[in-house]
């Protein structure tokens, strides 16, 4: 388990969620590179490794989202994937802003633990 700073797990999970669309487009990019017939062997292997890494990261993120309860998933989906404003998320989930923040924090910690094995709880 890694525990570097107080909010390390949350920041790591948050970055992953913000970059999911970038990872998906990168996956398409690297798959397109593999179709090039004149690609040197070293670059071909590098592209294959990148594809494996990105596929693993995307599947891990999808699996982590499945671990969330319904409210956490809705909050995370609306904030990070749909890029909705906090006011709209509050209205859609019928929750106060402070409750949205609590659900978001709980979900981010679960995602970080599922994807990276990172836990912010202090070591005993």
C-alpha positions as CSV (number, residue, x, y, z in Angstrom):
1,X,0.0,0.0,0.0
2,X,1.2,3.5,-0.9
3,X,0.4,6.4,1.5
4,X,2.4,9.4,0.5
5,X,0.1,12.4,1.3
6,X,-3.2,12.9,2.9
7,X,-5.1,13.2,-0.4
8,X,-2.9,11.1,-2.7
9,X,-5.5,8.4,-3.3
10,X,-8.2,10.9,-4.2
11,X,-5.9,13.0,-6.5
12,X,-4.8,9.9,-8.3
13,X,-8.3,8.6,-8.8
14,X,-9.5,12.0,-9.8
15,X,-6.8,12.3,-12.5
16,X,-7.7,8.9,-13.8
17,X,-11.4,9.9,-14.2
18,X,-10.5,13.2,-15.8
19,X,-8.2,11.5,-18.3
20,X,-10.5,8.5,-19.3
21,X,-11.5,10.1,-22.6
22,X,-7.8,10.9,-23.3
23,X,-7.0,7.2,-22.6
24,X,-9.7,6.1,-25.0
25,X,-8.5,8.3,-27.8
26,X,-4.9,7.2,-27.1
27,X,-6.0,3.6,-27.5
28,X,-7.4,4.4,-30.9
29,X,-4.2,6.2,-31.9
30,X,-1.9,3.4,-30.9
31,X,-4.2,0.8,-32.7
32,X,-3.9,3.0,-35.8
33,X,-0.1,3.1,-35.6
34,X,0.0,-0.7,-35.6
35,X,-1.7,-0.7,-39.0
36,X,1.3,1.1,-40.5
37,X,3.3,-1.4,-42.6
38,X,6.6,0.5,-42.5
39,X,6.7,0.8,-38.7
40,X,10.0,-0.4,-37.2
41,X,9.8,-3.5,-34.9
42,X,10.9,-1.6,-31.8
43,X,8.1,1.0,-32.2
44,X,5.6,-1.7,-33.0
45,X,6.4,-3.4,-29.7
46,X,6.3,-0.1,-27.8
47,X,2.8,0.6,-29.3
48,X,1.6,-2.9,-28.3
49,X,2.8,-2.4,-24.8
50,X,1.1,1.0,-24.6
51,X,-2.1,-0.6,-25.9
52,X,-1.9,-3.3,-23.2
53,X,-1.3,-0.7,-20.5
54,X,-4.2,1.5,-21.6
55,X,-6.6,-1.4,-22.0
56,X,-5.7,-2.6,-18.5
57,X,-6.2,0.9,-17.0
58,X,-9.5,1.4,-18.8
59,X,-10.9,-2.0,-17.7
60,X,-9.7,-1.4,-14.1
61,X,-11.5,1.9,-14.1
62,X,-14.7,0.3,-15.4
63,X,-14.5,-2.4,-12.8
64,X,-13.8,0.1,-10.1
65,X,-16.9,2.1,-11.1
66,X,-18.9,-1.1,-10.8
67,X,-17.8,-1.4,-7.1
68,X,-19.5,1.9,-6.3
69,X,-23.0,2.1,-4.9
70,X,-25.7,3.7,-7.0
71,X,-25.4,7.2,-5.6
72,X,-21.6,7.3,-5.7
73,X,-21.6,6.1,-9.3
74,X,-24.1,8.8,-10.2
75,X,-22.1,11.5,-8.5
76,X,-18.8,10.4,-10.2
77,X,-20.4,9.9,-13.6
78,X,-22.0,13.3,-13.5
79,X,-19.0,15.2,-12.2
80,X,-16.2,13.6,-14.1
81,X,-17.6,11.8,-17.1
82,X,-20.5,14.1,-18.0
83,X,-18.7,17.2,-16.7
84,X,-21.8,18.6,-15.1
85,X,-21.8,21.6,-12.8
86,X,-22.1,20.8,-9.1
87,X,-25.5,22.6,-8.9
88,X,-26.9,20.2,-11.5
89,X,-25.4,17.2,-9.8
90,X,-27.1,18.3,-6.5
91,X,-30.4,18.7,-8.3
92,X,-30.2,15.4,-10.1
93,X,-29.2,13.4,-7.1
94,X,-31.5,15.4,-4.7
95,X,-28.6,15.9,-2.3
96,X,-27.0,18.9,-0.7
97,X,-23.5,20.0,-1.8
98,X,-21.9,18.7,1.3
99,X,-23.4,15.2,0.7
100,X,-22.2,15.3,-2.9
101,X,-18.7,16.0,-1.6
102,X,-18.9,13.1,0.9
103,X,-20.1,10.7,-1.8
104,X,-17.4,11.9,-4.2
105,X,-14.6,11.4,-1.6
106,X,-15.9,8.0,-0.7
107,X,-16.0,7.0,-4.4
108,X,-12.6,8.4,-5.2
109,X,-11.0,6.4,-2.3
110,X,-12.7,3.2,-3.5
111,X,-11.6,3.8,-7.1
112,X,-8.0,4.5,-6.0
113,X,-7.9,1.4,-3.9
114,X,-9.4,-0.8,-6.7
115,X,-7.3,0.5,-9.5
116,X,-4.0,1.3,-7.8
117,X,-4.1,-0.4,-4.5
118,X,-3.7,3.0,-2.8
119,X,-5.3,3.6,0.5
120,X,-5.2,6.9,2.4
121,X,-6.0,5.3,5.8
122,X,-3.0,5.6,8.2
123,X,-0.8,2.5,8.7
124,X,-1.2,0.8,12.0
